[in-house]
Amino acid sequence: MEENIRRWRLILGGDNNDGTAFSLNKTDLQVDKTLEALYDSNRKGGLGASSPNVSRWLGDIRSYFPASVVQVMQKDALKRLDLTAMLLEKEMLQNVEPDVHLVATLMTLSRVIPEKTKDTARQVVKKVVDELLKKLSQPMQQAITGSLNRSVRNRRPRHNEINWDLTIRKNLQHYQPEYKTIIPETLVGYGRKRSALKDVVLCLDQSGSMGTSVVYSGIFGAVMASIPAVQTKMVVFDTAVADLTEELQDPVELLFGVQLGGGTDIHLALQYCQQLITRPADTVLVVITDLFEGGDETGMRKRFTDLAASGVQVVVLLALNDEGAPSYDHENAQFLAGLGIPVFACTPDKFPDMMAMALSKQDIAQWAAREEIVLKK
């Protein structure tokens, strides 16, 4: 009961009308001050415009709260206290707990971050990128290479095309004790090495609302670019189009090449992507956008229609993050669903399997049903 009253006291903030009459110890008083600075800021002045105050506050919340709570409080601080400008200060960046939301904010500010802060900002972004790569690379590589291997298995490979692991497994019954070796009856291969079996075009809406989706897309794009059997291209757009394919080898540089904010011209982006596609039947086009078209909506719909008719496997992701149901243009989503183009929001943990399904031309609707993902209709 005492612990419950303590928690209510911290939640209610200690005003005379909080109703608890509970006295906090010294540590809890410090916790209370960090909460007060953020959530009572309009009434009591909060952190103010002082960078040292903000830096100390960031250090305090990391001392008193777990990382998951710290990230929530940082996000709240950016909104409630208008701390965006404070991210330009090196002292603050050094005290921030890095996460995808902070990276999205730094991407927004990448053109105006002072030179003295850029190195620190890159270190923050690199920490998040490294953590995401560590978490997401293996599932992505396994899902994609596995699906491609199954779909292009070659029973008459050349010597340099032989998959020795599967060949040995396939021929274990032909082990010759006297020679202490296997004489393979069946050779298994996956096609010529270093030849791209499939093409992937990631087309990313870089309007401000898509920030965290762009971060995850950049990570996955970098992972796919490291898989020889997949040729990956990365295109970002707002009212203009930028091809960041050459930056896929360096995800940090790629993310700093994105300029979040501005309008949206999906039609122009699709027009550019069409020029990149030379093998429609072997291409997967993933368009990550909320479908709010600020350009030529009729032209956009025609581009989608032409791409699907040409044999390109088109997938539209309304979001690629863990943030729940996104806002999107329902009419455009309904139109695309009528073309047979899957339209849905995807979490990062589901993306590798989704790409595996698309690359092997399996039914994404059936996969989505198994994963309890709701396709937009």
Backbone hydrogen bonds, N-H to C=O, Kabsch-Sander energy under -0.5 kcal/mol:
donor,donor_aa,acceptor,acceptor_aa,energy
5,I,1,M,-2.3
6,R,2,E,-2.4
7,R,3,E,-2.2
8,W,4,N,-2.2
9,R,5,I,-2.4
10,L,6,R,-2.0
11,I,7,R,-2.2
12,L,8,W,-3.0
13,G,9,R,-1.6
18,D,15,D,-2.1
24,L,22,F,-0.5
29,L,25,N,-2.1
30,Q,26,K,-1.4
31,V,27,T,-2.1
32,D,28,D,-2.7
33,K,29,L,-1.8
34,T,30,Q,-1.9
35,L,31,V,-2.0
36,E,32,D,-2.7
37,A,33,K,-2.5
38,L,34,T,-1.0
39,Y,35,L,-3.1
40,D,36,E,-1.9
41,S,38,L,-0.8
43,R,40,D,-0.7
44,K,40,D,-2.3
45,G,41,S,-1.5
47,L,37,A,-0.5
48,G,45,G,-0.8
50,S,47,L,-0.8
51,S,49,A,-0.6
54,V,50,S,-2.0
55,S,51,S,-2.7
56,R,52,P,-2.6
57,W,53,N,-2.4
58,L,54,V,-2.6
59,G,55,S,-2.1
60,D,56,R,-2.5
61,I,57,W,-2.5
62,R,58,L,-1.4
63,S,59,G,-1.1
63,S,60,D,-0.7
64,Y,60,D,-1.9
65,F,61,I,-2.0
69,V,66,P,-0.6
70,V,66,P,-2.4
71,Q,67,A,-2.2
72,V,68,S,-1.3
73,M,69,V,-2.5
74,Q,70,V,-2.6
75,K,71,Q,-2.1
76,D,72,V,-2.4
77,A,73,M,-2.5
78,L,74,Q,-2.1
79,K,75,K,-1.4
80,R,76,D,-3.4
81,L,77,A,-2.1
83,L,77,A,-0.6
85,A,82,D,-0.5
86,M,83,L,-0.6
87,L,83,L,-1.0
87,L,84,T,-1.1
88,L,85,A,-1.6
89,E,86,M,-2.1
92,M,89,E,-0.5
93,L,89,E,-1.9
94,Q,90,K,-1.9
95,N,91,E,-0.6
95,N,92,M,-1.2
96,V,92,M,-0.8
96,V,93,L,-0.7
103,V,99,D,-2.1
104,A,100,V,-2.3
105,T,101,H,-1.9
106,L,102,L,-2.7
107,M,103,V,-2.5
108,T,104,A,-1.8
109,L,105,T,-1.7
110,S,107,M,-0.9
112,V,109,L,-2.0
113,I,109,L,-1.2
117,T,114,P,-1.5
118,K,114,P,-1.2
119,D,115,E,-0.7
121,A,117,T,-2.7
122,R,118,K,-2.6
123,Q,119,D,-1.9
124,V,120,T,-2.1
125,V,121,A,-2.5
126,K,122,R,-3.0
127,K,123,Q,-2.0
128,V,124,V,-1.7
129,V,125,V,-2.8
130,D,126,K,-3.0
131,E,127,K,-1.9
132,L,128,V,-2.5
133,L,129,V,-2.9
134,K,130,D,-2.3
135,K,131,E,-1.7
136,L,132,L,-3.0
137,S,133,L,-2.4
140,M,136,L,-1.9
141,Q,137,S,-2.9
142,Q,138,Q,-2.7
143,A,139,P,-2.3
144,I,140,M,-2.3
145,T,141,Q,-2.5
146,G,142,Q,-1.9
147,S,143,A,-1.8
148,L,144,I,-2.5
149,N,145,T,-2.6
150,R,146,G,-2.0
151,S,147,S,-1.6
152,V,148,L,-1.6
153,R,150,R,-0.5
154,N,189,G,-4.5
155,R,153,R,-0.5
161,E,158,R,-1.7
162,I,159,H,-1.1
163,N,188,V,-3.3
164,W,162,I,-1.0
167,T,163,N,-2.3
168,I,164,W,-2.6
169,R,165,D,-2.0
170,K,166,L,-2.5
171,N,167,T,-1.1
171,N,168,I,-0.6
172,L,169,R,-0.9
174,H,171,N,-2.0
175,Y,172,L,-1.4
176,Q,181,T,-3.7
179,Y,176,Q,-0.9
180,K,176,Q,-1.4
181,T,176,Q,-1.3
183,I,174,H,-1.6
189,G,154,N,-2.5
190,Y,161,E,-1.2
195,S,192,R,-1.4
197,L,195,S,-0.5
197,L,229,A,-1.9
198,K,229,A,-1.8
199,D,282,D,-2.8
200,V,231,Q,-3.0
201,V,284,V,-2.6
202,L,200,V,-0.5
202,L,233,K,-2.9
203,C,201,V,-0.6
203,C,286,V,-3.0
204,L,202,L,-0.6
204,L,235,V,-3.4
205,D,203,C,-0.5
205,D,288,I,-2.6
206,Q,204,L,-0.6
206,Q,237,F,-3.0
210,M,207,S,-2.2
211,G,208,G,-1.1
214,V,210,M,-2.2
215,V,211,G,-1.7
216,Y,212,T,-2.1
217,S,213,S,-2.3
218,G,214,V,-2.5
219,I,215,V,-1.8
220,F,216,Y,-2.6
221,G,217,S,-2.7
222,A,218,G,-2.0
223,V,219,I,-2.0
224,M,220,F,-2.6
225,A,221,G,-2.0
226,S,222,A,-0.7
226,S,223,V,-1.1
227,I,224,M,-1.6
230,V,227,I,-2.0
231,Q,198,K,-2.7
232,T,230,V,-0.7
233,K,200,V,-2.5
235,V,202,L,-3.1
236,V,242,A,-2.8
237,F,204,L,-2.3
238,D,240,A,-2.2
242,A,236,V,-3.0
244,L,234,M,-2.2
244,L,242,A,-0.7
245,T,234,M,-0.6
247,E,244,L,-1.5
248,L,245,T,-1.7
249,Q,246,E,-0.5
250,D,247,E,-1.9
254,L,250,D,-2.4
255,L,251,P,-2.6
256,F,252,V,-1.9
257,G,253,E,-0.9
257,G,254,L,-0.8
258,V,255,L,-1.0
260,L,258,V,-0.6
261,G,206,Q,-1.6
265,D,238,D,-2.5
269,A,265,D,-1.6
270,L,266,I,-2.7
271,Q,267,H,-2.2
272,Y,268,L,-1.8
273,C,269,A,-2.4
274,Q,270,L,-2.3
275,Q,271,Q,-1.0
275,Q,272,Y,-0.6
276,L,272,Y,-0.8
276,L,273,C,-0.9
277,I,273,C,-1.0
277,I,274,Q,-0.6
278,T,276,L,-0.7
282,D,279,R,-1.6
283,T,280,P,-1.5
284,V,199,D,-2.6
285,L,283,T,-0.5
285,L,313,Q,-2.5
286,V,201,V,-2.6
286,V,284,V,-0.6
287,V,285,L,-0.7
287,V,315,V,-2.8
288,I,203,C,-2.8
288,I,286,V,-0.6
289,T,287,V,-0.8
289,T,317,L,-1.6
293,E,291,L,-1.2
294,G,264,T,-1.7
297,E,295,G,-1.0
300,M,296,D,-2.6
301,R,297,E,-2.4
302,K,298,T,-2.0
303,R,299,G,-2.3
304,F,300,M,-2.3
305,T,301,R,-2.3
306,D,302,K,-2.7
307,L,303,R,-2.6
308,A,304,F,-2.4
309,A,305,T,-2.3
310,S,306,D,-1.7
311,G,308,A,-1.1
312,V,307,L,-1.6
313,Q,283,T,-2.5
314,V,312,V,-1.0
315,V,285,L,-2.6
316,V,342,P,-2.6
317,L,287,V,-2.4
317,L,315,V,-0.5
318,L,316,V,-0.6
318,L,344,F,-1.8
319,A,344,F,-0.5
321,N,346,C,-1.1
329,D,290,D,-2.2
330,H,328,Y,-0.8
333,A,329,D,-1.9
334,Q,330,H,-2.4
335,F,331,E,-2.2
336,L,332,N,-2.3
337,A,333,A,-2.3
338,G,334,Q,-1.8
339,L,335,F,-0.8
339,L,336,L,-0.8
340,G,337,A,-1.4
341,I,336,L,-2.2
344,F,316,V,-1.9
346,C,319,A,-2.7
350,K,347,T,-1.3
351,F,347,T,-1.2
354,M,350,K,-2.1
355,M,351,F,-2.6
356,A,352,P,-2.1
357,M,353,D,-2.3
358,A,354,M,-2.3
359,L,355,M,-2.8
360,S,356,A,-1.7
361,K,358,A,-1.3
362,Q,357,M,-2.8
364,I,362,Q,-0.7
367,W,363,D,-1.9
368,A,364,I,-3.0
369,A,365,A,-2.0
370,R,366,Q,-2.1
371,E,367,W,-2.0
372,E,369,A,-1.0
373,I,368,A,-3.2
375,L,373,I,-0.6
376,K,343,V,-3.3
